[in-house]
Amino acid sequence: MTASKRVVHVISHTHWDREWYMPYEAHHVKLIETMDTLLATFEADPDFRSFYLDGQTIILDDYLQVYPEKRDQIQQLCDEGKLSLGPWYILQDEFLTSSEANVRNLQIGHRDAKKFGPISKLGYFPDSFGNMGQAAQLLRQAGIDTAVFGRGVKATGFNNRVEDSSGLESPYSELIWEAPDGSSVLGILFANWYNNGMEIPVDPAKAKAYWDHRLARVEQYASTSQLLLMNGCDHQPIQTNLSEALRVARELYPDYEFVHSNFDDYVSALQAEQSSRLSHTKGELRGQQTDGWYSLVNTASARVYIKQLNQQNQTLLEKVAEPISTLAHQLGKPYPHGLMQYAWKTLMQNHPHDSICGCSVDEVYQEMKTRFAKSMEVGKALTSESAKFISAKVNTSSFSSLSETAAPFIVFNTSGYEGSSVITVEVEWSHRFFDQSEDPVAIAGLVQDRTHAHGYLVNAEGVRLDCTAKDLGVRFGYELPNDRFRQPYMARVIQLTFETGALPAMGYGSFAWIPSKVEEHAPSASAASLLTAPHTLENRYLKLTVAEDGSYALYDKRSTQLFANLGHYENVGDIGNEYIFKQPVEDAALTTSGSRADIRIIEDTPYRAAIEIVHRLMIPESADELLAEEVRTMLEFRQRKAGRSDTLVPLVIVTRLSLERESKGVHVHARIENQSKDHRVRVLLPTDTAADSHFADSIFEVAERQNVPTKEWENPSNCQHMQSFIDLHDGQRGLTVAGKGLNEYEVLQDGRNTIAVTLLRSVGELGDWGVFHTPEAQCLGANEAEWMLIPYDGAAGRFEAYREAYRFPIPHTAVGTGLHDGELPLTKEFLKWSGDQLAFSSLKINEERGDRMARWYNLAATGTSLAIHPDTASQTYVSNIMEDEGSEPIKHTLQVEGFKIVTVGLSG
């Protein structure tokens, strides 16, 4: 090979969307055919050297589920380096899956790949709809120094046509990609997409035309003599005559070296020849220097109900089940590694980009709901078992001094942040077990006769608490002991709603219901109502006033700042698809501003008050008849002329505003009765901040983004992704809006820096390359949304607001227990930590060593200190996201650099 000879690396692969335009099992059948052909090709053609399994190990799970007997054959191919596995379990959407879900994806992918052979150390993001800013830091901590991606940088346009315009973020398909903390990897952009070497002709004449075009395109962006041709595409069958096609190419182009290559060899050759002229790109890659139409960000609002289920499932596993199981393990209970991994895998099967993004056919989401339910059932069971194990060790005997029939229960806070919340729990007491020889009706009557619905609630100190008690009567229950047959029982049940008081950041508090024969009226020094006027809620931090049209003003007493005209709802048409929002050209927004709203008080207790607002907005029932024709003929959505129907139907939105006694934010819940198609509903929240940029919670960072898009942006909409919250602030005032499974927002250029959060988007087609109708994506019927408004005093107070936002979606876990002695006190904190501008991320048990692994990340550019109380662990060390054993011990205090993700091992 001469020094000037260019090397054409042809890498065989298939990008495998596990489900998309067909349901999972239909794609599964095609996968079996594809893998069978691949194995036969390896056996028949010794020159067919390697195949890349799309960076995701789940492909082998799915194949071996049908052909487990072929495991040894696959093992041999991996050992020989012909099959490349990992580093991921699945190819996720990075922005719609949580920080910890992205980490679990790497951990499980590595663990599964290791069972077969070497792990592919390549950060593979072929088709993510934008790339997270902390990718380089995550990859580096996993021992990966190269990332491959297909979107987010200007060099790729619609259907992956290379744009010839100037001003590209990188002049090459290779660049240096940096994370906010300064970690960097070599980035390789599929500038000509991951199909630029598919279906290589064997016929010399066709091959000549093919290669003339393909080589010119890849050379246009290559910074070295190493040229990358990807031999495959979405669900692409194996090119069984590839060896012959490459032989023809060698004869036609003797000045090139054609190699059936693999990513390891290609990256090694590329790094050896790496150009010093490569540009540096820092942080998120979201296609911000494009025309804005194909960033695909509106997948964040397609099928919002799926995002909400995902948020519930992720939160349950990483913020509840894992930490509670860790606390139980610390006390002697085996950690349920196998079941926890099963729950995570089942959840992550919903995380591929075409699945979680909501841009697949309806059958996909019917199955996804089942997977969510399965994963959450496991998570709930693991949570319950660990909570009961811990509770049985709590010394609750002191409650017996108040009553021999006291019903103690333990409330766990696993958010990582100390705080008080209003919760609702069900308490059982006076259990009467029975067997098949006894009459359940008589048993229920006995329990009813010997118990009373009256009583009062106390905390661990024996102090009576304000609460709302609802008698649920006697009901059936059962226990499933480990050492005997199931045990049915009847018990008296009461539902309690109360304020917990400050619970430890990672621990529990104890409470007890004290039954009484007579109704108790315990005196309360803090029994004043939070309703200070007919439509006004007020605590020591905030004052909320509702206007006649259902909007509201929020006054922050600490900053003396007023946020006015909050909470109007906006409705517009949508003639786009599951991928992309498109408002009809002459469509004017309909809003609730100035409308008549029904307003009433629905809760008034010393610890919480709530106002209900009912809006009835008349909106078009759908798009007009033209849209169906435009969809049928595959008219590109930007050329569509459809408008909205003249027939109007009511859009009913029932909003609940609630303020808790100790809350620094207002909880908002909306129920949307949707009878319309082809439209979008958003809530409008003016901030009136003097800020040119805003901050959005993302993957292990709160990313700063500009309010005004770049000059190339043509899309009238500038929606963006968020994980938990969106924040705008200046030096004097700030407003953080936290959501539960609400992942799309826009900062409007209306002179008020209004935050618009998408609550519902109704569309009727998948979009992309064909005509796929998706009637269930219209989301007809009841839809719900929940968010929280957290005002604060500008830049100086933002990290405190962020902690409130992170704590908001994490539920408490309550479990009943008996009166008994125990080794644990009534209140306990298991993980004591402090650190300004740090966000808590996770607490779990490492599978290999049994150490507790805790993770935080720095939200700011400046360094800070993480302090872990000595009582938490006898030994601590610095680890990484892969939970490797660290050689750097720490003495309970660790300096955390700006934007750094830090994992700490805790032993002893």
Secondary structure, DSSP 8 states (H G I E B T S, - for coil): --TT-EEEEEEEB-B--SSSSS-HHHHHHHHHHHHHHHHHHHHH-TT---EE-TTBTHHHHHHHHH-GGGHHHHHHHHHTTSEEB-SBSS-B-TTTS-HHHHHHHHHHHHHHHHTTS-B---EEESS-SSB-TTHHHHHHHTT--EEEESSSSTTB-GGG-B---S--S-SSSEEEEE-TTS-EEEEEE-TT-TTTT-S---SHHHHHHHHHHHHHHHHHH-SSSEEEEEE--BT----TTHHHHHHHHHHH-TTEEEEE--HHHHHHHHHHT--TT--EEES-B--TTS-SSSS-GGGGTTTHHHHHHHHHHHHIIIIIIHHHHHHHHHTT----HHHHHHHHHHHHTT-BHHHHTS-S-HHHHHHHHHHHHHHHHHHHHHHHHHHHHHHTTB--GGGGGT-TT-EEEEEEE-SSS-B--EEEEEEEEEEEE--TTS-HHHHHHHHHHH--SEEEEEETT--EE-EEEEEEEEEEEEE--SSSS-EEEEEEEEEEEEE---B-TTEEEEEEEEEESS------TT---SEEETTEEE-SSEEEEE-TTS-EEEEETTTTEEEEEETEEEEEE--S-SS-----TT---EE-TT---EEEEEEE-SSEEEEEEEEEEEEESSB-THHHHHHHTT--GGG----B-S-EEEEEEEEEEEEETT-SSEEEEEEEEE--SSEEEEEEEE-----SEEEEEETTEEEEEESS--TT---S---EE-SSEEEEE-SS-EEEEEESS--EEEEE-SSS-EEEEEEEEE-SB--TTS--B-GGGG--EEEEEEEEEEEESSGGGHHHHHHHHHHTT---EEEE--S---SB-SSEES--EE-TTEEEEEEEE-TTT--EEEEEEE-SSS-EEEEE-TTT-SEEEE--TT----SEEE-SEEEE-TT-EEEEEEE-
